[in-house]
Amino acid sequence: MKSILFVCTLVANACVWGAVNCSKPDKSGVEWLICTNDRVSTADEIMSMAFRDAFNRTSDKEALIREQEEWRKNVRDACNDVPCLLRAFERRASELETY
C-alpha cells in the first residue's frame, strides 16, 4: 500500500498538479498559452497549489488524481485562448478548495 501511495504522490507531483514545464511547451496548444502569458501562468500555479492542498487533505487521493486528469483533458485542454484558461483555472482552484 505504501508503494502505491508513493507512486500516486509522484504522479500527482509530476503530472497532475499543473505548473507546466515551460522549458519545452507544446508550441501549438494550451501549454504555449500558459507559458507565454503571465496571468495564465500565475493562475496555473494557484490552481496547482490548490490541488496540492486538496491532495494533502483528502483520504481518496487516487480519485482526486483521476478527477484532475479528467479536468485537464476535458476543460483545460479544450481552451484555445487566455480568457478561457483563466476561467478554467479559477473555477478549478475554487472546486479544489472544497476537498
Backbone as a printed PyTorch tensor [residue, N CA C, xyz], in Angstrom:
tensor([[[  0.8100,  -1.1890,   0.0000],
         [  0.0000,   0.0000,   0.0000],
         [  0.8610,   1.2640,   0.0000]],

        [[  1.9400,   1.2440,   0.7570],
         [  2.8050,   2.4200,   0.7880],
         [  3.4050,   2.7070,  -0.5760]],

        [[  3.7490,   1.6540,  -1.3270],
         [  4.3310,   1.8780,  -2.6470],
         [  3.3140,   2.4890,  -3.6010]],

        [[  2.0490,   2.0880,  -3.4790],
         [  1.0100,   2.6690,  -4.3260],
         [  0.8450,   4.1480,  -3.9980]],

        [[  0.8070,   4.4750,  -2.7220],
         [  0.6770,   5.8650,  -2.3190],
         [  1.8720,   6.6810,  -2.7920]],

        [[  3.0650,   6.1170,  -2.6970],
         [  4.2600,   6.7970,  -3.1610],
         [  4.1680,   7.0820,  -4.6590]],

        [[  3.7300,   6.0910,  -5.4300],
         [  3.5770,   6.2740,  -6.8790],
         [  2.5380,   7.3500,  -7.1530]],

        [[  1.4180,   7.2980,  -6.4350],
         [  0.3850,   8.3180,  -6.6260],
         [  0.9210,   9.7040,  -6.3090]],

        [[  1.7180,   9.7940,  -5.2710],
         [  2.2960,  11.0840,  -4.9120],
         [  3.2300,  11.5640,  -6.0160]],

        [[  4.0450,  10.6770,  -6.5570],
         [  4.9270,  11.0550,  -7.6580],
         [  4.1220,  11.4850,  -8.8680]],

        [[  3.0730,  10.7290,  -9.1940],
         [  2.2200,  11.0860, -10.3280],
         [  1.5770,  12.4380, -10.0770]],

        [[  1.0790,  12.6410,  -8.8820],
         [  0.4300,  13.9120,  -8.5650],
         [  1.4120,  15.0640,  -8.7040]],

        [[  2.6150,  14.8730,  -8.2310],
         [  3.6070,  15.9430,  -8.3260],
         [  3.9840,  16.2180,  -9.7680]],

        [[  4.2330,  15.1960, -10.5300],
         [  4.7890,  15.3670, -11.8590],
         [  3.7540,  15.6820, -12.9230]],

        [[  2.6010,  15.0790, -12.8440],
         [  1.6970,  15.1060, -13.9800],
         [  0.4120,  15.8900, -13.7690]],

        [[ -0.0570,  15.9270, -12.5680],
         [ -1.4070,  16.3950, -12.3690],
         [ -1.4740,  17.7810, -11.7480]],

        [[ -0.5440,  18.1250, -10.9100],
         [ -0.6660,  19.3420, -10.1480],
         [ -0.6830,  20.5830, -11.0180]],

        [[ -0.2490,  20.4740, -12.2170],
         [ -0.2280,  21.6400, -13.0880],
         [  1.1710,  22.1590, -13.2080]],

        [[  1.2930,  23.4790, -13.1430],
         [  2.5930,  24.1130, -13.2660],
         [  3.3720,  23.5040, -14.4270]],

        [[  2.9300,  23.8240, -15.6050],
         [  3.5010,  23.3080, -16.8440],
         [  4.9920,  23.5940, -16.9030]],

        [[  5.7480,  22.6450, -17.3940],
         [  7.1870,  22.8200, -17.6080],
         [  7.3730,  23.6750, -18.8570]],

        [[  7.6940,  24.9210, -18.6720],
         [  7.7930,  25.8490, -19.8000],
         [  9.1210,  25.7850, -20.5360]],

        [[ 10.0070,  24.8920, -20.1220],
         [ 11.2520,  24.7560, -20.8730],
         [ 11.0140,  24.0330, -22.1990]],

        [[  9.9180,  23.2550, -22.2770],
         [  9.5840,  22.5420, -23.5130],
         [  8.0690,  22.5130, -23.7270]],

        [[  7.4320,  23.6860, -23.8400],
         [  5.9810,  23.6780, -24.0240],
         [  5.5860,  23.2220, -25.4200]],

        [[  4.3910,  22.6680, -25.5220],
         [  3.8000,  22.3320, -26.8090],
         [  3.4790,  23.6610, -27.4980]],

        [[  4.2030,  23.9720, -28.5580],
         [  4.1120,  25.3000, -29.1730],
         [  2.7880,  25.5730, -29.8830]],

        [[  1.9360,  24.5680, -29.9980],
         [  0.6980,  24.7930, -30.7250],
         [ -0.5320,  24.6790, -29.8340]],

        [[ -0.3570,  24.5350, -28.5390],
         [ -1.5250,  24.2640, -27.7200],
         [ -1.6050,  25.0670, -26.4450]],

        [[ -2.3050,  24.4800, -25.5020],
         [ -2.5800,  25.1130, -24.2220],
         [ -1.2990,  25.4250, -23.4680]],

        [[ -0.3390,  24.5250, -23.5010],
         [  0.9160,  24.7760, -22.7880],
         [  1.5850,  26.0520, -23.2760]],

        [[  1.5290,  26.2960, -24.5460],
         [  2.1270,  27.5180, -25.1020],
         [  1.4240,  28.7500, -24.5390]],

        [[  0.0940,  28.7110, -24.4700],
         [ -0.6530,  29.8270, -23.9050],
         [ -0.2890,  30.0460, -22.4380]],

        [[ -0.1350,  28.9530, -21.6980],
         [  0.2210,  29.0640, -20.2840],
         [  1.6110,  29.6770, -20.1380]],

        [[  2.5330,  29.2230, -20.9390],
         [  3.9310,  29.6470, -20.7960],
         [  4.2080,  31.0450, -21.3270]],

        [[  3.3650,  31.5440, -22.1780],
         [  3.6290,  32.8480, -22.7840],
         [  2.7690,  33.9700, -22.2080]],

        [[  1.9460,  33.6640, -21.2010],
         [  1.0970,  34.6840, -20.6080],
         [  1.2550,  34.6440, -19.0910]],

        [[  1.7390,  35.7340, -18.5160],
         [  2.0000,  35.7770, -17.0710],
         [  0.7490,  35.5400, -16.2390]],

        [[ -0.3810,  36.0980, -16.6620],
         [ -1.6200,  35.9200, -15.8950],
         [ -2.0510,  34.4580, -15.8820]],

        [[ -1.9520,  33.8090, -17.0170],
         [ -2.3470,  32.3980, -17.1010],
         [ -1.3620,  31.5320, -16.3290]],

        [[ -0.0940,  31.8330, -16.4500],
         [  0.9210,  31.0820, -15.7140],
         [  0.6930,  31.1830, -14.2080]],

        [[  0.3670,  32.3790, -13.7400],
         [  0.0830,  32.5720, -12.3190],
         [ -1.1730,  31.8070, -11.9100]],

        [[ -2.2100,  31.8510, -12.7400],
         [ -3.4440,  31.1040, -12.4530],
         [ -3.1630,  29.6040, -12.4010]],

        [[ -2.2940,  29.1220, -13.2780],
         [ -1.8910,  27.7120, -13.2790],
         [ -1.2040,  27.3600, -11.9610]],

        [[ -0.3200,  28.2220, -11.5100],
         [  0.3870,  27.9740, -10.2490],
         [ -0.5650,  27.9830,  -9.0570]],

        [[ -1.5320,  28.9030,  -9.0510],
         [ -2.5110,  28.9670,  -7.9600],
         [ -3.3540,  27.6940,  -7.9410]],

        [[ -3.8010,  27.2590,  -9.1120],
         [ -4.5860,  26.0310,  -9.1800],
         [ -3.7380,  24.8420,  -8.7330]],

        [[ -2.4630,  24.8290,  -9.0990],
         [ -1.5640,  23.7470,  -8.6990],
         [ -1.4280,  23.6730,  -7.1840]],

        [[ -1.3310,  24.8320,  -6.5450],
         [ -1.2480,  24.8570,  -5.0830],
         [ -2.5570,  24.3840,  -4.4550]],

        [[ -3.6800,  24.7580,  -5.0680],
         [ -4.9790,  24.2930,  -4.5620],
         [ -5.0820,  22.7770,  -4.6890]],

        [[ -4.5570,  22.2310,  -5.7970],
         [ -4.5650,  20.7770,  -5.9570],
         [ -3.6930,  20.1190,  -4.8980]],

        [[ -2.5200,  20.6640,  -4.6840],
         [ -1.6170,  20.0990,  -3.6730],
         [ -2.2840,  20.0850,  -2.2990]],

        [[ -2.9390,  21.1910,  -1.9570],
         [ -3.6190,  21.2710,  -0.6650],
         [ -4.7570,  20.2560,  -0.5770]],

        [[ -5.5410,  20.1400,  -1.6460],
         [ -6.6300,  19.1570,  -1.6620],
         [ -6.0720,  17.7410,  -1.5610]],

        [[ -4.9820,  17.4870,  -2.2500],
         [ -4.3370,  16.1740,  -2.2070],
         [ -3.9170,  15.8290,  -0.7840]],

        [[ -3.3970,  16.8130,  -0.0730],
         [ -2.9630,  16.5880,   1.3020],
         [ -4.1350,  16.4000,   2.2600]],

        [[ -5.3120,  16.9520,   1.9200],
         [ -6.4840,  16.8470,   2.7980],
         [ -7.3080,  15.5880,   2.5620]],

        [[ -7.3670,  15.1070,   1.3330],
         [ -8.2980,  14.0280,   1.0110],
         [ -7.7660,  12.6620,   1.4150]],

        [[ -8.6970,  11.7740,   1.7210],
         [ -8.3060,  10.3940,   2.0100],
         [ -8.3320,   9.5490,   0.7410]],

        [[ -9.0180,  10.0370,  -0.3030],
         [ -9.1050,   9.2910,  -1.5620],
         [ -8.2550,   9.9840,  -2.6250]],

        [[ -6.9680,   9.8490,  -2.4860],
         [ -6.0190,  10.5240,  -3.3680],
         [ -6.1370,  10.0560,  -4.8140]],

        [[ -6.3630,   8.7750,  -4.9970],
         [ -6.4720,   8.2430,  -6.3570],
         [ -7.6630,   8.8560,  -7.0970]],

        [[ -8.7920,   9.0230,  -6.4040],
         [ -9.9660,   9.6340,  -7.0360],
         [ -9.6820,  11.0840,  -7.4130]],

        [[ -8.9990,  11.7920,  -6.5410],
         [ -8.6580,  13.1820,  -6.8390],
         [ -7.7320,  13.2740,  -8.0520]],

        [[ -6.7710,  12.3840,  -8.1370],
         [ -5.8560,  12.3740,  -9.2840],
         [ -6.6290,  12.0960, -10.5700]],

        [[ -7.5260,  11.1180, -10.5250],
         [ -8.3390,  10.8070, -11.7220],
         [ -9.1890,  12.0170, -12.1170]],

        [[ -9.8100,  12.6550, -11.1270],
         [-10.6420,  13.8260, -11.4040],
         [ -9.8210,  14.9540, -12.0120]],

        [[ -8.6170,  15.1550, -11.5070],
         [ -7.7570,  16.2180, -12.0250],
         [ -7.3380,  15.9290, -13.4700]],

        [[ -7.0270,  14.6920, -13.7460],
         [ -6.6630,  14.3160, -15.1250],
         [ -7.8330,  14.5540, -16.0770]],

        [[ -9.0300,  14.1900, -15.6440],
         [-10.2230,  14.4200, -16.4720],
         [-10.4360,  15.9150, -16.6910]],

        [[-10.2540,  16.7070, -15.6340],
         [-10.3960,  18.1540, -15.7680],
         [ -9.3760,  18.6800, -16.7820]],

        [[ -8.1420,  18.2250, -16.6550],
         [ -7.0960,  18.6980, -17.5730],
         [ -7.4540,  18.3820, -19.0170]],

        [[ -7.8720,  17.1570, -19.2570],
         [ -8.1910,  16.7340, -20.6300],
         [ -9.4390,  17.4170, -21.1760]],

        [[-10.4820,  17.5060, -20.3640],
         [-11.7880,  17.9490, -20.8520],
         [-12.0660,  19.4350, -20.6820]],

        [[-11.3780,  20.0820, -19.7700],
         [-11.6400,  21.5080, -19.5400],
         [-10.4350,  22.3380, -19.9650]],

        [[ -9.3140,  22.1440, -19.2760],
         [ -8.1300,  22.9590, -19.5810],
         [ -7.7130,  22.8200, -21.0400]],

        [[ -7.5840,  21.5900, -21.4950],
         [ -7.0940,  21.3720, -22.8570],
         [ -8.1050,  21.7410, -23.9400]],

        [[ -9.3500,  21.9900, -23.5520],
         [-10.3650,  22.4240, -24.5180],
         [-10.2750,  23.9260, -24.7780]],

        [[ -9.5350,  24.6380, -23.9560],
         [ -9.3980,  26.0870, -24.1290],
         [ -8.4510,  26.4050, -25.2830]],

        [[ -8.7740,  27.4950, -25.9740],
         [ -7.8860,  27.9280, -27.0480],
         [ -7.5560,  29.4120, -26.9690]],

        [[ -7.8640,  30.0110, -25.8100],
         [ -7.4900,  31.4140, -25.6220],
         [ -7.2980,  31.7080, -24.1320]],

        [[ -6.7330,  32.8580, -23.8550],
         [ -6.3900,  33.2500, -22.4890],
         [ -7.6190,  33.3740, -21.5950]],

        [[ -8.6920,  34.0460, -22.0190],
         [ -9.8510,  34.1610, -21.1220],
         [-10.4240,  32.7980, -20.7030]],

        [[-10.4680,  31.8660, -21.6160],
         [-10.9640,  30.5250, -21.3050],
         [-10.0770,  29.8520, -20.2590]],

        [[ -8.7650,  29.9500, -20.4340],
         [ -7.8420,  29.3430, -19.4700],
         [ -7.9520,  29.9870, -18.1020]],

        [[ -8.0650,  31.3030, -18.0630],
         [ -8.2000,  31.9880, -16.7730],
         [ -9.4470,  31.5160, -16.0340]],

        [[-10.5730,  31.4280, -16.7640],
         [-11.8080,  30.9430, -16.1320],
         [-11.6460,  29.5050, -15.6600]],

        [[-11.0430,  28.6660, -16.4860],
         [-10.8700,  27.2510, -16.1370],
         [-10.0280,  27.0910, -14.8780]],

        [[ -8.9090,  27.7970, -14.8070],
         [ -8.0400,  27.6840, -13.6330],
         [ -8.7210,  28.2350, -12.3810]],

        [[ -9.3950,  29.3600, -12.5160],
         [-10.0700,  29.9530, -11.3550],
         [-11.1680,  29.0320, -10.8310]],

        [[-11.9680,  28.4820, -11.7290],
         [-13.0450,  27.5780, -11.3040],
         [-12.4890,  26.3120, -10.6670]],

        [[-11.4430,  25.7570, -11.2650],
         [-10.8810,  24.5200, -10.7120],
         [-10.2640,  24.7710,  -9.3440]],

        [[ -9.5700,  25.8740,  -9.1770],
         [ -8.9960,  26.1940,  -7.8660],
         [-10.1040,  26.3140,  -6.8320]],

        [[-11.2070,  26.9300,  -7.1980],
         [-12.3450,  27.0710,  -6.2890],
         [-12.9330,  25.7100,  -5.9450]],

        [[-13.0840,  24.8440,  -6.9360],
         [-13.6050,  23.4870,  -6.6930],
         [-12.6910,  22.7170,  -5.7410]],

        [[-11.4040,  22.8530,  -5.9290],
         [-10.4540,  22.1060,  -5.1180],
         [-10.4650,  22.5520,  -3.6600]],

        [[-10.8970,  23.7760,  -3.3980],
         [-10.9630,  24.2570,  -2.0200],
         [-11.9840,  23.4940,  -1.1960]],

        [[-12.9400,  22.8420,  -1.8610],
         [-13.9790,  22.1070,  -1.1310],
         [-13.5550,  20.6860,  -0.7900]],

        [[-12.3990,  20.2600,  -1.2330],
         [-11.9160,  18.9070,  -0.9180],
         [-11.4460,  18.8350,   0.5070]]])
